[in-house]
Amino acid sequence: MNKTVMVALISLFLTCSCFFITQKTYASSLPLDLEWITNDTSPEWSSTVAQKGGDLRLSIPNFPPTLRTVGPGSKNYFRSFLINNQLPLVATHPNNDEIIPILASHWAYDKDGKTVYYKIKQDARWSDGHAVTADDFVFALAFNRSPFINSPWHNNYFKEKIADVIKLDSHTIAIIGSVKKPQKDLHYYYDLRPRAKHFHQLDVRWVNAFNWKIEPNTGPYQILNIRKGKLIAFKRKLNWWAKKDRFLRNRFNIDKISIKVVRDPNIAYKYFERGELDVFNLTNPKLWYEKAKGPMYTKGFIHKLSYYNQVPQSASGLFLNINNNLLQDIGVRKAISHSIDFDTVIKKYLYGEYLRLPSFHSGYGEYSDQTITAPELNIEKAKDYLYRSGWQILDTAGIRMKDQSKLSFTVSYANKIHRSHINLIAKIARKAGIELKPQYTEPMVFHKKILDKRFDIAWLGWSTGKHPEFEQYFHSRHASALQSNNITGLADDRIDDLIKEYQASSSEQESIQLAHALENKIADQALFIPSTYVPFTRAGFWRWLKLPESVATRSSAKIFDPFHPTHGGLFWIDRITKINTLSAKRSGEGFKSSTVIKQATFE
């Protein structure tokens, strides 16, 4: 059988399968006793004086290798811009945690404890004008389960987490989870965003064929222009279907957002200071205190803002890879953990403003075990662990030797700011006889290298969610899989069992207890050495950018996020202010300087 015939048969099989599912589920009916819920009372968080218009100029360090959000090369920095323009059915209010409607107008809960019904808004539209219908959600499940997207993580997740998506009519669906969960958590665990069924051709050619195709979305922006290697620009949809919706109005105000590739952060900062970029992240204290000063600030052209938020913290720190034979010894891992001095890094390089991260999951409320603390710096304890593990001989440079092997590891990193931090850490670790060698890698190469487990020790951080997530990072079935998030290679039966219990739990209290048990078990493995976290986000911005009185939301990880469905798009450009600012800059005049410290105080 030739390849063309095979592709045709596979595509026909999938089409028939999807048709069968659609026909089967279309006949299903709604329970008669459903209570349909919406939320039209939670307070809005946007500004009623926000202005539409203007161009926003941002930068990213690397050009994405694809516009796909799944499959090879899709896990990159740019991906979040695309995902955030694909709206969820419902979302969590960023200040009070209530469920709010986004793509769905109403929702209802089944008595089985694992099924949620949604009414899709009748006016919801894709960016190409097609209506968003139940078929797009049925297709989304088939899409995420398909081997053609070449994404084992999505395949496994959507096969195991979601049992089915049922079409009840053209704008009503049921999403059935695999296990019972508390009602509010059902939306989180069984979240499914639609895929435009009319756009995708799902076959063996999909990965390559859709590498640079601009996928229809439901959000406020769509890609306008691509200059490969240089820039990607988004355009606001003037007739966006959701622009008057309660929780989306007065937001997403900028007409055009240009995202320029600037690989060197120092050059990016120069562009910002010259007014060629509108916003710059100043969360790093060295930038805030040492670089963000001078005439552009004292004359009030650029404003500084520090915002203390309330968000879960990224699991950031050093990850130890037990595919390295030396790191399979837990005594060696514990010795390394007790010879890492993040406290001095905080004092010397972070102005004492950062805090030590206590564990893998921090900032998740009751789900975080407050009794867990980060390993303390204790060189004598580190030496004792190494002595008992047989590392008793020192070479002439003071590094431990055993069976002609040297206790030496590379520390891979992709953020150049970490170089000085790693140098300091390495200097302290040498006192225990451990050699740590910094190894910088470009971000895109770094990401693939880490997911393929080709490193000794790596410094990185993971994204956060509503509740702690353990399976993808610590389950044994991902231990040897390439391009998986279990980058340490951990395989532990007891941890697997606890993960299974945690995923199957339908009780919030039981889930919290299991999360604590897992967190302690993971800490005992000494595979992750927590680094630091920052309780705020900071930005420098040209004075023509305006914000609501509240500045941001309790859950805003960034102040000037242009796209996020809940805390994004709150700012706008004041055209008159921009004209006056540029005129004053040319004439040498100035304005009052502005540095604001703001605390999130929402209930």
Phi and psi in degrees as a GROMACS rama.xvg file:
@    title "Ramachandran Plot"
@    xaxis  label "Phi"
@    yaxis  label "Psi"
@TYPE xy
-79.0835  168.169  ASN-2
-63.375  -39.8624  LYS-3
-62.3743  -44.2525  THR-4
-64.5513  -41.2749  VAL-5
-61.7402  -45.9431  MET-6
-59.1926  -43.0374  VAL-7
-63.0649  -41.9057  ALA-8
-66.8492  -40.8413  LEU-9
-64.1867  -45.6899  ILE-10
-62.2888  -40.6917  SER-11
-63.3318  -40.6679  LEU-12
-61.5476  -45.4124  PHE-13
-64.6557  -42.0697  LEU-14
-60.882  -44.7233  THR-15
-65.356  -39.6105  CYS-16
-62.2966  -46.9379  SER-17
-62.5582  -38.1713  CYS-18
-63.8362  -41.1951  PHE-19
-63.7385  -43.9427  PHE-20
-62.2091  -45.3613  ILE-21
-60.9422  -45.43  THR-22
-65.7818  -38.6442  GLN-23
-65.9475  -46.9806  LYS-24
-77.7879  -25.2099  THR-25
-62.9972  -28.1285  TYR-26
-77.9977  -13.4874  ALA-27
-65.9532  154.571  SER-28
-125.391  157.702  SER-29
-76.3016  141.778  LEU-30
-59.5708  144.154  PRO-31
-73.6661  -23.9265  LEU-32
-100.273  21.6014  ASP-33
-68.2587  141.663  LEU-34
-106.879  108.408  GLU-35
-79.6555  133.86  TRP-36
-121.451  144.828  ILE-37
-140.914  -177.462  THR-38
-140.788  105.24  ASN-39
-122.495  24.1492  ASP-40
-121.969  -24.1563  THR-41
-59.7237  143.467  SER-42
-66.82  145.133  PRO-43
-76.912  159.11  GLU-44
-126.08  8.88096  TRP-45
-92.8222  176.383  SER-46
-105.628  132.221  SER-47
-74.4198  -11.0172  THR-48
-99.3557  5.81218  VAL-49
-60.5577  141.343  ALA-50
-105.209  142.115  GLN-51
-86.6737  148.795  LYS-52
120.543  175.058  GLY-53
89.2955  165.152  GLY-54
-114.547  134.074  ASP-55
-109.31  133.212  LEU-56
-117.229  118.463  ARG-57
-121.45  174.019  LEU-58
-136.335  153.406  SER-59
-131.491  154.92  ILE-60
-78.6399  -20.2615  PRO-61
-143.429  147.609  ASN-62
-80.4005  136.623  PHE-63
-67.5765  146.826  PRO-64
-80.4943  -7.44871  PRO-65
-162.93  160.583  THR-66
-98.5787  -1.90299  LEU-67
-70.6069  149.075  ARG-68
-103.244  1.32971  THR-69
-137.045  162.181  VAL-70
90.0527  -177.063  GLY-71
-55.7251  132.219  PRO-72
79.2493  -0.610606  GLY-73
-79.9506  -19.986  SER-74
-83.3151  83.5846  LYS-75
-139.354  171.005  ASN-76
-59.6912  -36.8218  TYR-77
-70.3371  -22.7803  PHE-78
-54.3636  -36.1761  ARG-79
-63.4186  -32.801  SER-80
-62.0223  -39.189  PHE-81
-73.023  -44.1547  LEU-82
-64.2128  -39.8007  ILE-83
-69.2343  -17.3811  ASN-84
-90.573  7.91494  ASN-85
-114.793  100.255  GLN-86
-70.8982  148.82  LEU-87
-83.8928  167.411  PRO-88
-64.0476  -48.993  LEU-89
-136.576  168.774  VAL-90
-142.41  170.965  ALA-91
-95.1307  127.513  THR-92
-54.0775  129.362  HIS-93
-71.3064  -8.19092  PRO-94
-116.777  -31.4079  ASN-95
-121.337  1.9239  ASN-96
67.8647  11.2835  ASP-97
-76.4239  152.603  GLU-98
-75.6066  132.749  ILE-99
-126.531  149.683  ILE-100
-76.7904  140.785  PRO-101
-127.285  -83.9904  ILE-102
-79.5366  -29.1386  LEU-103
-96.3934  145.08  ALA-104
-89.9252  -32.6574  SER-105
-143.313  161.662  HIS-106
-146.662  160.909  TRP-107
-150.143  154.452  ALA-108
-112.352  135.936  TYR-109
-82.0915  155.553  ASP-110
-67.114  -16.916  LYS-111
-71.9042  -10.3872  ASP-112
79.7801  4.35558  GLY-113
-139.065  7.558  LYS-114
-120.65  132.588  THR-115
-120.494  135.001  VAL-116
-102.01  141.844  TYR-117
-131.874  139.659  TYR-118
-102.015  112.729  LYS-119
-73.2616  136.021  ILE-120
-59.2744  132.703  LYS-121
-62.1448  -29.5192  GLN-122
-94.547  4.4572  ASP-123
-63.6929  132.213  ALA-124
-134.373  146.742  ARG-125
-74.1756  163.715  TRP-126
-66.8228  -16.2345  SER-127
-94.4649  8.20879  ASP-128
96.3636  -14.9917  GLY-129
-67.2778  145.987  HIS-130
-70.7103  145.173  ALA-131
-84.9313  122.126  VAL-132
-128.784  175.746  THR-133
-58.7043  -32.6755  ALA-134
-59.5539  -31.9812  ASP-135
-69.531  -25.0848  ASP-136
-84.5405  -38.1159  PHE-137
-61.3222  -43.6456  VAL-138
-64.9906  -37.6196  PHE-139
-59.0624  -38.9191  ALA-140
-66.5158  -45.5362  LEU-141
-62.1176  -39.9554  ALA-142
-59.5215  -50.7319  PHE-143
-69.4329  -20.0662  ASN-144
-91.3122  -10.3313  ARG-145
-73.8049  136.314  SER-146
-67.7367  -17.6105  PRO-147
-68.3758  -22.2537  PHE-148
-81.0862  -8.2494  ILE-149
54.4098  50.5906  ASN-150
-139.185  85.6364  SER-151
-55.328  -34.2935  PRO-152
-62.9494  -48.3695  TRP-153
-62.4059  -41.9457  HIS-154
-56.2877  -50.5679  ASN-155
-66.3716  -45.3802  ASN-156
-60.4465  -47.5409  TYR-157
-82.234  -13.2631  PHE-158
-82.2216  -33.99  LYS-159
-94.0653  -37.1065  GLU-160
-79.1555  -43.3366  LYS-161
-110.138  122.204  ILE-162
-76.4956  -39.3289  ALA-163
-167.842  159.245  ASP-164
-122.743  123.003  VAL-165
-111.372  128.797  ILE-166
-87.5817  120.531  LYS-167
-100.579  -35.3878  LEU-168
-156.896  -171.839  ASP-169
-63.0556  -21.5614  SER-170
-130.939  21.6524  HIS-171
-133.759  131.302  THR-172
-134.877  162.518  ILE-173
-124.216  131.274  ALA-174
-108.069  120.214  ILE-175
-105.96  118.723  ILE-176
-81.6443  168.648  GLY-177
-82.6339  -25.2503  SER-178
-139.086  161.845  VAL-179
-70.4279  144.577  LYS-180
-142.89  156.747  LYS-181
-55.181  147.776  PRO-182
-52.4125  -50.3966  GLN-183
-64.392  -30.3317  LYS-184
-75.8969  -19.001  ASP-185
-57.9119  -37.6665  LEU-186
-66.4163  -31.3469  HIS-187
-79.0006  -50.7936  TYR-188
-69.8349  -30.7731  TYR-189
-115.347  31.8274  TYR-190
-64.3944  130.155  ASP-191
-139.862  118.639  LEU-192
-94.5032  147.833  ARG-193
-72.569  158.266  PRO-194
-123.323  136.482  ARG-195
-69.2051  101.769  ALA-196
-58.7178  -36.406  LYS-197
-71.9633  -13.2671  HIS-198
-94.469  -40.0594  PHE-199
-86.24  141.894  HIS-200
-116.276  100.126  GLN-201
-89.0569  98.6871  LEU-202
-149.581  -171.892  ASP-203
-64.2794  -14.3192  VAL-204
-93.3431  -0.611664  ARG-205
-57.4303  -46.4174  TRP-206
-56.5096  -50.6526  VAL-207
-74.9566  -39.1135  ASN-208
-67.2176  -29.452  ALA-209
-108.404  17.4719  PHE-210
-59.9211  -40.7699  ASN-211
-123.94  16.9951  TRP-212
-79.9583  140.043  LYS-213
-87.3496  108.632  ILE-214
-74.6288  138.085  GLU-215
-60.8758  144.683  PRO-216
-133.623  174.801  ASN-217
-107.331  -5.50493  THR-218
-83.2168  -171.2  GLY-219
-79.2149  -15.2393  PRO-220
-127.21  154.832  TYR-221
-138.571  148.695  GLN-222
-61.0792  130.538  ILE-223
-101.99  -41.4803  LEU-224
-149.297  140.933  ASN-225
-129.18  124.26  ILE-226
-118.948  98.9619  ARG-227
-54.6496  131.711  LYS-228
82.6771  -8.80871  GLY-229
-125.19  -47.0628  LYS-230
-161.895  146.225  LEU-231
-131.437  129.334  ILE-232
-116.861  142.334  ALA-233
-112.326  148.41  PHE-234
-121.422  133.718  LYS-235
-68.6303  137.637  ARG-236
-78.8865  114.125  LYS-237
-66.1953  -32.8801  LEU-238
-110.348  38.1487  ASN-239
-58.2241  131.436  TRP-240
-61.224  -26.0547  TRP-241
-103.895  10.9713  ALA-242
-65.8573  -17.227  LYS-243
-106.944  2.57846  LYS-244
-65.5348  144.711  ASP-245
-50.1041  -47.2386  ARG-246
-96.6707  5.57344  PHE-247
-120.564  -14.4904  LEU-248
-73.9596  158.165  ARG-249
61.264  22.7624  ASN-250
-128.576  172.986  ARG-251
52.4116  58.4916  PHE-252
-89.5689  -21.4159  ASN-253
-74.6699  136.23  ILE-254
-72.667  -44.3902  ASP-255
-135.971  134.304  LYS-256
-122.224  113.505  ILE-257
-103.285  123.521  SER-258
-111.724  105.837  ILE-259
-94.5494  142.126  LYS-260
-85.1759  117.77  VAL-261
-132.63  104.4  VAL-262
-71.8832  -31.7481  ARG-263
-96.2463  119.857  ASP-264
-63.3469  -28.1789  PRO-265
-66.9716  -39.7607  ASN-266
-68.8968  -39.7775  ILE-267
-59.2173  -39.7739  ALA-268
-66.3257  -37.7987  TYR-269
-62.4246  -42.0448  LYS-270
-58.3586  -43.7396  TYR-271
-62.1461  -46.3574  PHE-272
-67.1114  -26.1173  GLU-273
-83.1033  -5.03026  ARG-274
87.884  13.0227  GLY-275
-88.4743  -14.8466  GLU-276
-124.071  146.61  LEU-277
-91.1792  -25.4922  ASP-278
-137.34  147.119  VAL-279
-144.553  133.501  PHE-280
-72.7939  121.208  ASN-281
-114.617  25.0464  LEU-282
-62.0813  -34.1426  THR-283
-64.4898  124.323  ASN-284
-58.1212  -33.0483  PRO-285
-62.9019  -39.6661  LYS-286
-66.1992  -45.4308  LEU-287
-62.444  -46.0182  TRP-288
-91.2517  -33.8064  TYR-289
-103.783  -38.2865  GLU-290
-95.1482  -37.9047  LYS-291
-82.4796  67.7623  ALA-292
-153.419  171.221  LYS-293
114.683  -173.813  GLY-294
-59.4487  -34.0553  PRO-295
-63.7732  -27.738  MET-296
-91.2352  -46.2418  TYR-297
-66.0767  -29.1439  THR-298
-89.1535  3.5055  LYS-299
78.1592  11.4225  GLY-300
-70.1719  -40.7715  PHE-301
-111.909  131.347  ILE-302
-101.575  153.581  HIS-303
-118.716  137.011  LYS-304
-137.272  128.756  LEU-305
-116.122  123.378  SER-306
-124.974  118.378  TYR-307
-86.4973  110.837  TYR-308
-100.284  -175.492  ASN-309
-135.742  80.9796  GLN-310
-128.444  152.824  VAL-311
-58.3015  147.117  PRO-312
-96.43  141.977  GLN-313
-62.5355  139.578  SER-314
-75.1222  86.6977  ALA-315
-111.092  135.546  SER-316
160.998  -156.017  GLY-317
-98.4599  125.508  LEU-318
-106.976  129.216  PHE-319
-102.042  129.568  LEU-320
-99.0121  111.987  ASN-321
-79.3712  5.18835  ILE-322
-70.6102  -17.4817  ASN-323
-78.9727  121.841  ASN-324
-55.4344  -38.1039  ASN-325
-66.8378  -30.7727  LEU-326
-84.6071  -2.35485  LEU-327
-71.7661  -18.9758  GLN-328
-81.7197  114.105  ASP-329
-64.3504  -26.2991  ILE-330
-63.6907  -39.5482  GLY-331
-66.0741  -43.2772  VAL-332
-62.3829  -42.7742  ARG-333
-67.629  -34.7087  LYS-334
-63.5478  -43.3352  ALA-335
-62.1268  -43.2578  ILE-336
-63.0896  -28.8297  SER-337
-92.3108  2.80288  HIS-338
-115.255  13.0311  SER-339
-99.6452  124.037  ILE-340
-109.366  79.9348  ASP-341
-77.1219  -23.2797  PHE-342
-62.1952  -41.1179  ASP-343
-70.4008  -34.1698  THR-344
-58.8621  -43.7128  VAL-345
-62.8341  -44.7566  ILE-346
-70.6291  -41.6686  LYS-347
-83.6757  -39.2084  LYS-348
-112.162  -18.8091  TYR-349
-116.691  20.1992  LEU-350
56.2056  22.0941  TYR-351
69.3854  9.40922  GLY-352
-90.3571  -26.6861  GLU-353
-79.051  163.037  TYR-354
-121.29  156.768  LEU-355
-78.8263  127.034  ARG-356
-70.0554  128.364  LEU-357
-78.9922  -33.3636  PRO-358
-158.665  -176.086  SER-359
-63.1485  -43.7209  PHE-360
-112.414  114.262  HIS-361
-134.011  143.735  SER-362
87.2667  15.2587  GLY-363
-100.537  29.237  TYR-364
62.2813  -133.169  GLY-365
-65.0552  -21.4843  GLU-366
-71.126  -18.908  TYR-367
-90.543  128.527  SER-368
-79.1393  109.838  ASP-369
-72.1494  -10.8932  GLN-370
-83.1132  -14.9032  THR-371
-81.2869  134.883  ILE-372
-125.463  157.659  THR-373
-67.5722  152.069  ALA-374
-58.3386  134.4  PRO-375
-79.634  150.295  GLU-376
-70.0968  119.415  LEU-377
-152.909  91.3436  ASN-378
-62.0533  -37.3912  ILE-379
-65.8613  -40.1009  GLU-380
-65.8133  -39.5852  LYS-381
-60.9715  -44.1816  ALA-382
-61.3387  -39.8946  LYS-383
-64.1591  -44.2154  ASP-384
-59.035  -42.4581  TYR-385
-70.0061  -38.1395  LEU-386
-62.4375  -43.7868  TYR-387
-70.6107  -20.6339  ARG-388
-90.3123  5.20187  SER-389
93.495  5.58456  GLY-390
-92.8454  77.8365  TRP-391
-108.557  -9.13166  GLN-392
-107.833  138.939  ILE-393
-109.476  139.342  LEU-394
-82.3051  -175.925  ASP-395
-65.5384  -20.8995  THR-396
-92.7292  1.33408  ALA-397
87.1514  12.8842  GLY-398
-97.4913  139.088  ILE-399
-71.7142  144.296  ARG-400
-126.013  149.799  MET-401
-158.379  124.833  LYS-402
50.2091  43.7929  ASP-403
65.451  11.8162  GLN-404
-100.478  144.828  SER-405
-101.877  137.361  LYS-406
-79.8556  74.5045  LEU-407
-133.04  135.895  SER-408
-139.352  144.832  PHE-409
-86.2316  144.204  THR-410
-112.165  105.19  VAL-411
-81.9951  140.815  SER-412
-153.751  157.832  TYR-413
-123.5  -5.03024  ALA-414
-106.572  113.516  ASN-415
-59.6178  -21.6413  LYS-416
-66.6698  -19.52  ILE-417
-80.1437  -10.2704  HIS-418
-57.6152  -50.916  ARG-419
-65.5681  -33.9502  SER-420
-64.5172  -43.8067  HIS-421
-67.7471  -38.1029  ILE-422
-58.8732  -42.7893  ASN-423
-65.76  -45.6788  LEU-424
-59.6776  -42.4668  ILE-425
-63.0847  -37.9225  ALA-426
-63.1565  -40.7172  LYS-427
-71.6881  -43.0586  ILE-428
-62.4426  -29.3785  ALA-429
-61.2799  -26.2896  ARG-430
-63.4127  -24.5649  LYS-431
-92.2766  -1.0004  ALA-432
88.5001  20.0657  GLY-433
-108.8  129.738  ILE-434
-100.394  123.447  GLU-435
-118.387  123.454  LEU-436
-115.166  116.7  LYS-437
-62.0536  140.263  PRO-438
-140.785  99.7073  GLN-439
-79.6873  139.558  TYR-440
-135.887  139.111  THR-441
-54.0495  141.284  GLU-442
-50.405  -45.8748  PRO-443
-66.2099  -40.801  MET-444
-69.196  -40.0709  VAL-445
-57.3054  -46.3564  PHE-446
-59.5054  -46.7738  HIS-447
-66.2681  -41.0581  LYS-448
-60.1603  -43.2362  LYS-449
-68.224  -46.0004  ILE-450
-67.0112  -23.4189  LEU-451
-88.3303  2.25535  ASP-452
62.443  36.4346  LYS-453
-102.982  66.0439  ARG-454
-159.311  165.327  PHE-455
-94.2669  -63.9233  ASP-456
-129.999  138.571  ILE-457
-131.188  141.256  ALA-458
-104.868  115.343  TRP-459
-160.087  174.496  LEU-460
-136.637  147.974  GLY-461
-100.619  159.662  TRP-462
-73.3574  167.745  SER-463
-111.369  169.506  THR-464
-142.572  -170.38  GLY-465
-71.0743  -40.8901  LYS-466
-127.874  160.35  HIS-467
-57.2132  142.434  PRO-468
-121.233  127.07  GLU-469
-116.518  -36.9432  PHE-470
-56.4522  -49.1619  GLU-471
-69.944  -23.5708  GLN-472
-94.7106  -24.7535  TYR-473
-134.726  -1.89089  PHE-474
-76.6178  143.493  HIS-475
-65.7528  -25.1194  SER-476
-67.6452  -16.7994  ARG-477
-98.3839  0.681059  HIS-478
-62.2794  -38.1523  ALA-479
-108.945  -3.20212  SER-480
-74.5794  133.37  ALA-481
-74.915  154.62  LEU-482
55.6  37.407  GLN-483
-114.814  161.823  SER-484
-85.7301  -4.7401  ASN-485
-82.5252  75.0504  ASN-486
-78.4251  -17.2637  ILE-487
-82.2333  -17.3288  THR-488
79.995  18.6709  GLY-489
-64.6041  133.565  LEU-490
-140.601  104.488  ALA-491
-138.519  120.157  ASP-492
-60.6496  -41.1905  ASP-493
-65.9768  -39.9439  ARG-494
-65.5354  -40.2274  ILE-495
-57.3367  -44.6184  ASP-496
-63.647  -41.8396  ASP-497
-66.3778  -38.1652  LEU-498
-62.2379  -42.0633  ILE-499
-60.9623  -43.8798  LYS-500
-64.5904  -42.149  GLU-501
-62.1092  -43.575  TYR-502
-68.9884  -29.5233  GLN-503
-88.8417  -7.61929  ALA-504
-69.542  134.413  SER-505
-108.769  0.630355  SER-506
-107.62  129.795  SER-507
-62.493  -42.9147  GLU-508
-64.2826  -41.5012  GLN-509
-64.7501  -40.3297  GLU-510
-61.6591  -39.9073  SER-511
-63.7924  -44.718  ILE-512
-62.7464  -41.8452  GLN-513
-67.2057  -37.9824  LEU-514
-61.3912  -41.4568  ALA-515
-63.9112  -44.4582  HIS-516
-61.0628  -43.0161  ALA-517
-65.0803  -42.5531  LEU-518
-60.2891  -40.2353  GLU-519
-68.9096  -41.9207  ASN-520
-61.6879  -40.7717  LYS-521
-67.772  -41.9736  ILE-522
-61.024  -36.9236  ALA-523
-63.9656  -25.0973  ASP-524
-75.7663  -16.7122  GLN-525
53.3829  40.3037  ALA-526
-99.7699  -13.8057  LEU-527
-130.417  124.18  PHE-528
-108.947  105.81  ILE-529
-60.0737  139.448  PRO-530
-100.147  -106.57  SER-531
-133.863  163.623  THR-532
-141.226  163.564  TYR-533
-123.077  129.853  VAL-534
-84.3449  13.8832  PRO-535
-145.676  169.873  PHE-536
-128.163  145.693  THR-537
-131.723  151.396  ARG-538
-149.029  147.525  ALA-539
-105.013  140.783  GLY-540
-153.311  146.122  PHE-541
-67.8639  145.551  TRP-542
-64.5232  -12.2003  ARG-543
-78.225  -11.4201  TRP-544
-82.8732  129.97  LEU-545
-118.341  152.083  LYS-546
-129.498  158.996  LEU-547
-62.99  166.916  PRO-548
-59.3884  -35.7597  GLU-549
-76.1623  -10.4272  SER-550
73.5742  -58.2495  VAL-551
-151.342  -165.381  ALA-552
-111.035  168.648  THR-553
-58.6154  -32.4287  ARG-554
-102.129  17.823  SER-555
-77.1908  113.229  SER-556
-79.3871  -25.8345  ALA-557
-132.957  148.669  LYS-558
-78.8686  -41.48  ILE-559
-109.545  57.7026  PHE-560
-84.2038  118.805  ASP-561
-80.0787  -19.9949  PRO-562
-124.223  -20.0229  PHE-563
-56.3549  136.006  HIS-564
-60.537  -28.0793  PRO-565
-108.96  -51.129  THR-566
-105.78  10.03  HIS-567
-94.215  164.727  GLY-568
65.7582  30.5304  GLY-569
-85.6138  -16.7024  LEU-570
-96.447  171.597  PHE-571
-154.447  169.396  TRP-572
-105.66  126.133  ILE-573
-89.9532  109.624  ASP-574
-63.4059  -40.8364  ARG-575
-65.3726  -42.4132  ILE-576
-61.4869  -38.511  THR-577
-65.5978  -43.5852  LYS-578
-60.9912  -46.1472  ILE-579
-64.9687  -38.004  ASN-580
-65.4833  -47.2469  THR-581
-65.8877  -35.0171  LEU-582
-65.9244  -44.4555  SER-583
-65.9619  -34.333  ALA-584
-65.7545  -39.8432  LYS-585
-68.6656  -35.6378  ARG-586
-84.9729  -12.3373  SER-587
89.3658  1.24874  GLY-588
-77.5535  178.194  GLU-589
-152.482  -171.029  GLY-590
-135.617  -178.965  PHE-591
-71.6937  134.33  LYS-592
-68.8919  156.361  SER-593
-144.139  115.715  SER-594
-129.648  117.194  THR-595
-118.056  134.242  VAL-596
-110.52  122.145  ILE-597
-127.836  137.985  LYS-598
-110.526  133.417  GLN-599
-70.9804  122.742  ALA-600
-125.423  21.0185  THR-601
-73.5994  144.515  PHE-602
